[in-house]
Amino acid sequence: MSVIPERRRRKPEINIVPLIDVLTMLIFFLIITMQFRSQQSKQQVLNIVLPKVETAGQSKFDEQVEIGVGTKGEFWFNGSLVAEKQLEAAIVTAAGIRKDIPVLLLADENSLLKNVTIVMDLCRKHGLEKIRLQSR
């Protein structure tokens, strides 16, 4: 009679080295693809997409008036939604404080040119000549 040798089973074990490799690659991929943003920019708050201009310079000033024009003809004055009559009153007030204050015009790339020219005309009519168009 032959005796079948008894096989010893190895203890089951989990090899964690490949798991660590996969986890490291996931973390690395997450860090590389993550977009860090500081605070909400004016364009996100106003929900407008600025047109892209290749030759645009920086249009930032220390003290300025910011006027936004949306796609549906809505206007913002320093981040607050205003009607066209209120916009004109705000421009008159700003011009009364200081005539050389710069105006930064944030117009959505799909907004009507008519609305942009309304803002520019109101500014020039009340003496605000330093008008800049913001782009990305």
Solvent accessible surface area in square Angstrom, and as a share of the most:
residue,aa,sasa,rsa
1,M,232,1.04
2,S,99,0.64
3,V,131,0.76
4,I,149,0.76
5,P,109,0.69
6,E,165,0.74
7,R,220,0.80
8,R,225,0.82
9,R,226,0.82
10,R,222,0.81
11,K,174,0.74
12,P,134,0.84
13,E,155,0.69
14,I,140,0.71
15,N,100,0.51
16,I,101,0.51
17,V,93,0.54
18,P,68,0.43
19,L,106,0.53
20,I,93,0.47
21,D,81,0.42
22,V,87,0.50
23,L,102,0.51
24,T,77,0.45
25,M,122,0.55
26,L,109,0.54
27,I,87,0.44
28,F,116,0.48
29,F,133,0.55
30,L,99,0.49
31,I,101,0.51
32,I,114,0.58
33,T,74,0.43
34,M,84,0.38
35,Q,134,0.59
36,F,161,0.67
37,R,166,0.61
38,S,108,0.70
39,Q,160,0.71
40,Q,136,0.60
41,S,49,0.32
42,K,82,0.35
43,Q,45,0.20
44,Q,82,0.37
45,V,87,0.50
46,L,4,0.02
47,N,132,0.68
48,I,9,0.05
49,V,78,0.45
50,L,7,0.04
51,P,49,0.31
52,K,132,0.56
53,V,68,0.39
54,E,148,0.67
55,T,130,0.76
56,A,50,0.39
57,G,64,0.62
58,Q,166,0.74
59,S,12,0.08
60,K,124,0.52
61,F,74,0.31
62,D,150,0.78
63,E,108,0.48
64,Q,34,0.15
65,V,5,0.03
66,E,23,0.10
67,I,0,0.00
68,G,1,0.01
69,V,0,0.00
70,G,1,0.01
71,T,61,0.35
72,K,185,0.78
73,G,25,0.24
74,E,50,0.22
75,F,10,0.04
76,W,32,0.11
77,F,32,0.13
78,N,75,0.39
79,G,32,0.31
80,S,65,0.42
81,L,118,0.59
82,V,29,0.17
83,A,58,0.45
84,E,83,0.37
85,K,165,0.70
86,Q,103,0.46
87,L,0,0.00
88,E,51,0.23
89,A,60,0.47
90,A,23,0.18
91,I,0,0.00
92,V,69,0.40
93,T,83,0.49
94,A,10,0.08
95,A,5,0.04
96,G,69,0.66
97,I,137,0.70
98,R,86,0.32
99,K,123,0.52
100,D,74,0.38
101,I,23,0.12
102,P,10,0.06
103,V,0,0.00
104,L,1,0.01
105,L,0,0.00
106,L,4,0.02
107,A,11,0.08
108,D,8,0.04
109,E,77,0.35
110,N,109,0.56
111,S,18,0.12
112,L,105,0.52
113,L,132,0.66
114,K,129,0.55
115,N,11,0.06
116,V,15,0.09
117,T,64,0.37
118,I,47,0.24
119,V,1,0.00
120,M,39,0.17
121,D,91,0.47
122,L,16,0.08
123,C,0,0.00
124,R,122,0.45
125,K,130,0.55
126,H,42,0.19
127,G,26,0.25
128,L,0,0.00
129,E,110,0.49
130,K,98,0.42
131,I,22,0.11
132,R,109,0.40
133,L,104,0.52
134,Q,28,0.12
135,S,15,0.10
136,R,150,0.55
